Every structure is written in C-alpha cells, then in structure tokens.
C-alpha cells in the first residue's frame, strides 16, 4: 500500500525489545484497541498455523527492537538461521482531511486528551471517527506484512510475531497507533493546543462584539486564551459547616484477613489521624482572620511522629513510634508532653538550646524583678536560653516565639511542666507553686 498523508513529518520511535511474555496463555493485548489490532491480523491471515508460530516467537523474545514510523512498524525477528530476518507491517496513513476531522473530535472534549495522556484510547472517539470515515483502528486487510524470509505465508511467522509484539506496545501507549496512522505525540499535542487557542480566541472575539459575558473556559483549555477572555468568576459558595466531631474511621482490624506486610491497626490509626487533622484544618480555615495568617510549616518526620503520639496517646501507638524512630520511651514521652504545650515550637525548646540576644535576657530579668511579689525573685543560673532556679528543680526556657516555657526535673531529666507565657514572672510563680515545699 502507498502511504498517504504527510510522510516524513514525524520522527520514528524505536522501542527496546520487550522481555519474553510470561505464561503460554497470557493475552498479548488487554486493552480494547490492542485487541482490535490483533483481530485485524487474525481476520486477515490465511494460515492459523503461522499465526500460532508467530505467537510462540513473540512470547519467546524473538522480536528485537521495534521501530514505529508513520505507516509502518519494523523489527529484526530471530528465526531458524543465525542472523535475524527483517519484518515489516505497513498500515495506511490518514489523509490531511481525515486528520483534521480526527483532531477536531479529540479537541472537542478535554476528556479525550486526558484519556490519551493517561495511556487510554477513548472508545467513543474511535466510534465517532469511524462514523466520520476516519479509520482509526485497523480493520481486516488493513495490515500489510512483509519479511525478508523465504516464506510466502500471509503473514509469515516472523511478521506475525512482529504484529503480536506491536499489540503489546499498543497496550502501553495508544500514541503508537496514532503514529502508525501518520502523526506523532508531540505533533498531535501541539496541533491540539493550537486548535484550543484558536477556538477560545474566536469565542472571546465573538462575545466582545455582542457585549455579552464570555463563557467560562472549558476544562483543558490553555491558560492564555482563558485569561484573555476576562471572564468574570462566579461568587464562591458558602463555607461548609464545621462538624462537632470527626467521624469514625473504617474498622479494618476484624474486617478481613490482612494482606502480608499490612497492619490493619496502623491503617485504622492513620485514617483516624487524617480525619482529626482535617477537622483542625477546617476549623482554622473557618476562623476569623484566617486569610491573614501564615500557613504552618511542614513537619519533619520526627515532629510528625511526636504529633501522632501526642494526638493518639495509647500504649501500643507509643511503643511503635518510639521503636520506629530509634528513640527511647523516655525521650518520646518528654517530646509528646512538650508538643501538647506548644506544638513544634515547644518541641524545639525541649531539644535545641540557643543563644538569645543579651538585651532580650536583660529586659526579661527586669520584668521578672518588677512583677515579682516582694521584688526579690529566686536566684537563677543562666545558660544560653535557660534559667535554672538555684536549689529547686525548676527551670524556665525561652523559645524563639518569645514565650517562656516551664520545666521541672524528675530523676535527673528535665520535663515540660506547663503552658508558656510571655511574662517570666507568671510562669515561674506558677511553676514554684506546683512544686512540693522543701
């Protein structure tokens, strides 16, 4: 057959040789368009025996790299001799007029483009194309086999093996079929983008002439014409109502036999945690002044583990997190207690000492003296951002947020002891009042 359309415009693609197919009965094509390709081959064949041997060749990895070009697919196929034969399958290309019809059909619906990019051939597109006289899928006698072997079969087993291998390629990438019909992926996507741009510009010009508002751009239209249309956005819907509590997550522990490597209890916990976080985020989004607040920073793996342990304080959860993070139970216990008093900032106060400016510490000392009941606060030992009360198991730590965090010592370890405050006198007074008298 003589190719029609635009030969030479689109570069050929070469696909590496596929590994042997697993199993002797596994289908070569699972997609409907791949099966349509094989149906065309099998309905055109004059010898089912050669088809069977071609399937065996293809399953055994006899087909080398496949080069797909507009109108043809070629590959070396190993047979009985040492050097491979050169096999070729020819497919008639679409004419320019047929391509225009097909591209219009694809551009008409954004779902068509999305399906192609997802590796799917839209079934409705193939039906519409056939009704419009555009043979997207090959029919009987549409595949023309050639081979350098001396076998005069139609097709010979080598060309049949190539056809079966092309079916496997079609399963993976529907653009292979479009390339065989004459156009490559890049050329097609560029042309579809131009058509969408032209359509949007024409619509914008038409509505500008009538003085009516431009229609909303369809999904999939390029951004440039959408912005050029100056379409007025509809008002936002009313915000959703905040539920009183989070819903109950799925029950997975007793629902079925777990898959190897899956932990139903852990999945239940993660689902419940996701619901709790979504509830907190929605509450914050619906709060006053949310638009003026800065989004929270992303948590590190350790911070998120501490948050999870603090939010779901069960013994099983605590033990798992401590083990998986390589921390001792005591370290995780102190971290979760800090988290409950101030989140990531409080956890940083627990774990990372720092050097505040001397002027800030001096102002804090003046505040402490001024606000203390008798004007004589306890003696303090200062180290970096930490003030330790002499003779007492009490300590204040200044955070990067400007708040003072109370700590008490128990068995040689400092533990977060309460919420922070900007006034060190308030925090220290409450901390000393909670300690047992000497």
VMD Tcl script that draws the C-alpha trace (Angstrom):
set ca {
  {0.00 0.00 0.00}
  {1.17 3.52 -0.71}
  {1.14 5.71 2.41}
  {-0.93 8.84 2.25}
  {-0.92 11.99 4.39}
  {2.34 13.67 5.37}
  {5.19 11.14 5.24}
  {8.42 12.30 6.79}
  {6.91 14.98 9.04}
  {7.02 12.88 12.18}
  {10.13 11.21 13.58}
  {10.07 7.47 14.09}
  {10.21 5.94 17.56}
  {12.24 2.87 18.43}
  {11.14 0.70 21.35}
  {13.55 -1.64 23.07}
  {12.96 -5.36 22.68}
  {10.30 -6.50 25.14}
  {11.10 -9.36 27.51}
  {9.53 -12.77 26.85}
  {5.86 -12.90 27.78}
  {5.03 -14.78 30.97}
  {2.86 -17.86 30.54}
  {1.79 -19.60 27.37}
  {-1.84 -18.45 27.56}
  {-1.49 -14.85 28.71}
  {-3.12 -12.48 26.20}
  {-0.87 -10.28 24.12}
  {-3.26 -7.36 24.43}
  {-5.53 -6.42 27.31}
  {-6.74 -3.06 26.03}
  {-9.63 -2.98 23.60}
  {-7.56 -1.12 20.99}
  {-4.76 -3.68 21.27}
  {-7.27 -6.49 20.80}
  {-8.69 -4.67 17.76}
  {-5.19 -4.66 16.26}
  {-4.85 -8.41 16.77}
  {-8.35 -9.04 15.44}
  {-7.35 -7.30 12.21}
  {-4.28 -9.52 12.00}
  {-6.14 -12.75 12.69}
  {-9.02 -11.96 10.35}
  {-6.55 -11.17 7.56}
  {-4.42 -14.29 7.99}
  {-4.67 -17.18 5.55}
  {-2.84 -19.65 7.82}
  {-3.67 -20.06 11.52}
  {-0.61 -22.28 11.92}
  {1.74 -19.45 11.03}
  {-0.09 -17.19 13.50}
  {0.43 -19.80 16.22}
  {4.16 -19.98 15.46}
  {4.30 -16.17 15.38}
  {2.78 -16.05 18.88}
  {5.39 -18.54 20.06}
  {8.19 -16.42 18.56}
  {6.86 -13.28 20.21}
  {6.39 -14.95 23.61}
  {9.91 -16.31 23.47}
  {11.53 -12.90 22.90}
  {12.47 -13.46 19.26}
  {11.40 -9.95 18.25}
  {14.12 -7.33 18.55}
  {13.73 -3.54 18.91}
  {10.60 -2.30 17.14}
  {10.78 0.91 15.12}
  {7.42 2.60 14.61}
  {7.15 5.26 11.91}
  {4.21 6.86 10.10}
  {2.67 4.00 8.16}
  {4.88 1.13 9.32}
  {6.45 -0.92 12.09}
  {9.70 -2.82 11.52}
  {11.87 -5.10 13.64}
  {14.50 -7.83 13.36}
  {12.95 -11.21 14.17}
  {15.11 -14.21 15.00}
  {14.17 -17.41 13.25}
  {15.98 -20.61 12.37}
  {19.11 -19.01 10.96}
  {21.84 -17.15 12.86}
  {21.04 -13.66 11.56}
  {17.54 -12.27 12.12}
  {15.05 -11.59 9.37}
  {13.77 -8.09 8.74}
  {10.00 -7.97 9.17}
  {7.68 -5.06 8.46}
  {3.98 -4.26 8.89}
  {2.54 -1.48 6.74}
  {-0.57 0.49 7.74}
  {-2.28 3.07 5.57}
  {-1.83 6.60 6.89}
  {-4.68 9.05 7.31}
  {-5.03 11.89 4.83}
  {-4.75 15.51 5.93}
  {-8.53 15.85 5.70}
  {-9.04 12.78 7.87}
  {-6.56 14.12 10.41}
  {-8.47 17.41 10.53}
  {-11.66 15.54 11.36}
  {-9.96 13.38 13.97}
  {-8.20 16.32 15.66}
  {-11.47 18.23 15.82}
  {-13.08 15.25 17.54}
  {-10.24 14.99 20.06}
  {-10.18 18.72 20.80}
  {-13.96 18.85 21.19}
  {-13.73 17.13 24.56}
  {-10.96 17.64 27.11}
  {-11.66 14.12 28.37}
  {-10.26 12.75 25.10}
  {-6.91 14.47 25.63}
  {-6.81 13.45 29.30}
  {-7.50 9.82 28.36}
  {-4.71 9.75 25.79}
  {-2.23 11.24 28.24}
  {-3.29 8.60 30.78}
  {-2.50 5.86 28.27}
  {-6.10 5.20 27.24}
  {-7.79 5.29 23.85}
  {-11.30 6.76 24.28}
  {-13.80 4.22 22.94}
  {-16.22 6.97 21.96}
  {-13.52 8.67 19.91}
  {-12.88 5.54 17.84}
  {-16.62 5.09 17.20}
  {-17.11 8.74 16.23}
  {-14.06 8.62 13.96}
  {-15.31 5.51 12.19}
  {-18.73 7.12 11.66}
  {-16.97 10.15 10.12}
  {-14.98 7.98 7.72}
  {-11.70 8.09 9.67}
  {-10.35 4.54 10.12}
  {-8.51 4.99 13.40}
  {-8.45 1.28 14.21}
  {-7.26 -1.20 11.57}
  {-9.82 -3.48 10.02}
  {-9.48 -6.73 8.04}
  {-6.88 -6.50 5.27}
  {-5.56 -3.17 6.70}
  {-2.27 -4.70 7.87}
  {0.18 -5.45 5.05}
  {3.04 -7.76 6.22}
  {6.48 -8.03 4.63}
  {9.54 -10.09 5.57}
  {13.00 -10.91 4.22}
  {12.46 -14.64 4.88}
  {11.68 -17.04 2.01}
  {8.25 -17.93 3.46}
  {5.38 -16.74 1.26}
  {2.78 -17.02 4.05}
  {0.39 -14.15 4.64}
  {1.70 -13.27 7.10}
  {4.77 -15.37 7.70}
  {5.53 -16.37 11.28}
  {8.14 -13.60 11.61}
  {5.78 -10.82 10.53}
  {3.07 -12.35 12.71}
  {5.45 -12.23 15.68}
  {6.05 -8.55 14.96}
  {2.29 -7.90 14.90}
  {1.84 -9.57 18.27}
  {4.70 -7.54 19.71}
  {3.19 -4.30 18.36}
  {-0.02 -5.23 20.21}
  {1.96 -5.23 23.46}
  {3.30 -1.78 22.60}
  {-0.20 -0.51 21.86}
  {-1.33 -1.71 25.27}
  {1.28 0.52 26.88}
  {0.94 3.61 24.67}
  {-2.05 4.44 22.41}
  {0.07 7.11 20.69}
  {1.79 4.20 18.90}
  {-1.42 3.64 16.94}
  {-1.68 7.34 16.08}
  {1.96 7.33 14.95}
  {1.25 4.37 12.68}
  {-1.60 6.39 11.19}
  {0.80 9.26 10.46}
  {1.23 11.67 13.40}
  {3.45 11.55 16.50}
  {2.58 12.54 20.06}
  {4.38 15.90 20.10}
  {2.95 16.95 16.76}
  {-0.54 15.95 17.86}
  {-0.39 17.77 21.20}
  {0.99 20.94 19.56}
  {-1.80 20.88 17.00}
  {-4.46 20.30 19.66}
  {-3.07 23.25 21.65}
  {-3.30 25.50 18.57}
  {-6.86 24.43 17.93}
  {-7.91 25.10 21.51}
  {-6.24 28.51 21.43}
  {-7.91 29.45 18.15}
  {-11.30 28.30 19.39}
  {-11.01 30.27 22.64}
  {-9.84 33.41 20.81}
  {-12.73 33.19 18.35}
  {-15.22 32.81 21.19}
  {-13.72 35.79 23.03}
  {-13.89 37.95 19.89}
  {-17.49 36.93 19.22}
  {-18.66 37.74 22.73}
  {-16.74 41.05 22.73}
  {-18.68 42.12 19.63}
  {-22.06 41.38 21.20}
  {-21.26 42.91 24.61}
  {-22.19 39.71 26.45}
  {-20.01 38.00 29.02}
  {-17.63 35.42 27.67}
  {-18.48 31.81 28.53}
  {-16.41 30.08 31.14}
  {-13.43 28.27 29.62}
  {-13.85 24.55 29.24}
  {-11.62 22.18 31.21}
  {-8.45 21.61 29.28}
  {-8.33 24.98 27.50}
  {-4.91 26.69 27.57}
  {-4.45 29.36 30.22}
  {-3.55 32.19 27.80}
  {-6.92 32.39 25.99}
  {-8.77 31.79 29.26}
  {-7.16 34.87 30.82}
  {-7.57 36.85 27.61}
  {-11.32 36.26 27.74}
  {-11.55 38.28 31.00}
  {-14.33 36.01 32.21}
  {-15.98 37.13 35.45}
  {-15.67 34.43 38.08}
  {-18.85 33.27 39.83}
  {-19.15 34.01 43.56}
  {-17.63 31.49 45.90}
  {-20.06 29.09 47.58}
  {-20.83 29.43 51.28}
  {-18.22 27.77 53.52}
  {-19.16 24.33 54.86}
  {-20.41 23.82 58.37}
  {-17.82 22.58 60.84}
  {-18.83 19.16 62.24}
  {-18.94 18.90 66.00}
  {-16.53 16.00 65.93}
  {-14.62 13.89 63.45}
  {-16.33 10.85 62.01}
  {-15.42 7.33 62.91}
  {-12.91 5.81 60.56}
  {-13.14 2.42 58.88}
  {-12.93 -0.71 61.03}
  {-10.14 -2.78 59.47}
  {-8.82 -4.98 62.26}
  {-11.61 -7.56 62.19}
  {-12.97 -6.92 58.70}
  {-10.83 -9.39 56.74}
  {-7.63 -11.38 56.72}
  {-4.84 -8.80 56.41}
  {-2.55 -8.80 53.41}
  {1.08 -9.73 54.10}
  {3.01 -6.65 55.16}
  {-0.12 -4.64 56.03}
  {-1.04 -3.67 59.59}
  {-4.81 -3.06 59.91}
  {-4.44 -1.43 63.33}
  {-1.88 1.02 61.96}
  {-4.11 1.82 58.99}
  {-7.04 2.48 61.31}
  {-4.88 4.86 63.35}
  {-3.68 6.74 60.27}
  {-7.25 7.09 58.96}
  {-8.44 8.44 62.31}
  {-5.47 10.82 62.46}
  {-6.20 12.11 58.95}
  {-9.80 12.84 59.97}
  {-8.64 14.67 63.09}
  {-6.17 16.81 61.15}
  {-8.78 17.61 58.51}
  {-11.15 18.75 61.26}
  {-8.49 21.02 62.76}
  {-7.58 22.48 59.36}
  {-11.22 23.17 58.55}
  {-11.75 24.82 61.93}
  {-8.73 27.06 61.31}
  {-9.89 27.90 57.79}
  {-13.33 28.92 59.04}
  {-11.88 31.04 61.85}
  {-11.80 34.82 61.79}
  {-8.72 36.31 60.19}
  {-7.67 33.07 58.55}
  {-6.82 34.88 55.30}
  {-4.21 36.97 57.14}
  {-2.46 34.05 58.82}
  {0.66 32.28 57.56}
  {0.26 28.61 56.67}
  {2.06 26.33 59.13}
  {5.43 24.97 58.11}
  {5.74 21.37 57.02}
  {6.64 18.96 59.80}
  {9.75 16.82 59.81}
  {9.37 13.07 60.16}
  {10.25 13.26 63.86}
  {7.89 16.16 64.53}
  {5.03 14.33 62.83}
  {5.78 11.19 64.82}
  {5.66 13.20 68.06}
  {2.42 14.84 66.95}
  {0.91 11.44 66.21}
  {1.93 10.06 69.62}
  {0.56 13.16 71.38}
  {-2.73 13.04 69.49}
  {-3.34 9.30 69.96}
  {-1.85 8.50 73.38}
  {-2.21 4.70 73.52}
  {0.45 2.36 74.81}
  {0.59 0.45 71.53}
  {0.96 3.63 69.45}
  {3.59 5.00 71.82}
  {5.69 1.82 71.74}
  {5.55 1.54 67.95}
  {6.57 5.14 67.35}
  {9.43 5.01 69.85}
  {10.74 1.83 68.24}
  {10.43 3.04 64.65}
  {12.05 6.41 65.38}
  {15.02 4.95 67.24}
  {14.20 6.94 70.40}
  {13.87 5.75 73.98}
  {10.42 5.74 75.58}
  {11.60 8.50 77.93}
  {12.67 10.74 75.03}
  {9.35 10.26 73.26}
  {7.42 10.83 76.49}
  {9.16 14.19 77.05}
  {8.65 15.12 73.41}
  {4.92 14.38 73.45}
  {4.48 16.34 76.66}
  {6.27 19.30 75.08}
  {4.10 19.01 71.97}
  {0.90 19.26 73.99}
  {2.12 22.56 75.46}
  {3.02 24.28 72.20}
  {3.46 22.04 69.17}
  {6.59 22.20 67.06}
  {7.91 25.35 68.79}
  {7.66 23.72 72.21}
  {9.39 20.60 70.90}
  {12.23 22.80 69.62}
  {12.55 24.39 73.09}
  {12.92 20.92 74.58}
  {15.58 19.72 72.18}
  {17.59 22.71 70.96}
  {19.23 25.26 73.26}
  {20.11 28.59 71.63}
  {21.69 31.94 72.44}
  {19.19 34.78 72.76}
  {20.44 38.37 72.46}
  {21.80 39.67 75.78}
  {19.46 42.67 75.61}
  {16.42 40.39 75.46}
  {17.53 38.46 78.54}
  {18.24 41.67 80.44}
  {14.77 43.02 79.68}
  {13.30 39.70 80.86}
  {15.22 39.97 84.16}
  {13.89 43.49 84.67}
  {10.35 42.23 84.00}
  {10.84 39.39 86.47}
  {12.04 41.76 89.21}
  {9.27 44.25 88.55}
  {6.48 41.67 88.57}
  {7.69 39.54 91.48}
  {5.56 39.84 94.60}
  {8.25 41.11 97.01}
  {10.66 42.37 94.37}
  {13.18 39.65 95.14}
  {12.81 36.73 92.68}
  {14.73 33.50 93.30}
  {18.37 33.32 92.31}
  {18.79 31.98 88.78}
  {21.65 30.30 86.97}
  {21.66 31.34 83.32}
  {22.89 29.16 80.45}
  {22.02 30.12 76.89}
  {18.17 30.33 76.77}
  {17.67 28.53 80.10}
  {17.21 29.90 83.63}
  {17.51 27.33 86.40}
  {16.31 28.19 89.93}
  {19.10 27.58 92.43}
  {18.21 24.93 94.98}
  {14.95 23.94 93.23}
  {14.10 21.52 90.43}
  {12.64 24.33 88.36}
  {13.73 25.90 85.10}
  {12.49 28.41 82.52}
  {13.36 28.14 78.82}
  {12.93 30.95 76.33}
  {11.56 29.90 72.95}
  {12.09 31.51 69.57}
  {8.47 32.65 69.79}
  {9.35 34.94 72.76}
  {7.49 32.78 75.31}
  {8.89 31.26 78.49}
  {8.34 27.53 78.98}
  {8.34 25.93 82.49}
  {10.34 22.77 83.19}
  {10.77 20.54 86.26}
  {13.43 17.91 86.96}
  {12.47 14.33 87.76}
  {15.14 11.66 88.32}
  {17.77 13.75 86.59}
  {15.68 14.59 83.50}
  {14.06 17.92 82.70}
  {10.37 17.62 81.72}
  {7.98 20.21 80.23}
  {5.73 21.29 83.08}
  {3.00 23.50 81.64}
  {1.94 26.09 79.10}
  {4.24 29.02 78.25}
  {3.72 32.74 78.83}
  {5.39 35.94 77.67}
  {5.92 37.07 81.30}
  {8.64 35.01 83.05}
  {7.26 36.03 86.45}
  {3.87 34.47 85.69}
  {5.43 31.20 84.55}
  {7.93 30.96 87.42}
  {5.32 31.78 90.09}
  {3.01 29.02 88.86}
  {5.91 26.58 88.50}
  {7.22 27.07 92.04}
  {3.71 26.91 93.50}
  {3.23 23.47 91.90}
  {6.47 22.05 93.32}
  {6.46 20.34 96.73}
  {7.78 22.51 99.54}
  {11.42 21.91 100.51}
}
mol new
graphics top color blue
foreach p $ca { graphics top sphere $p radius 0.5 }
foreach p [lrange $ca 0 end-1] q [lrange $ca 1 end] { graphics top cylinder $p $q radius 0.2 }
display resetview
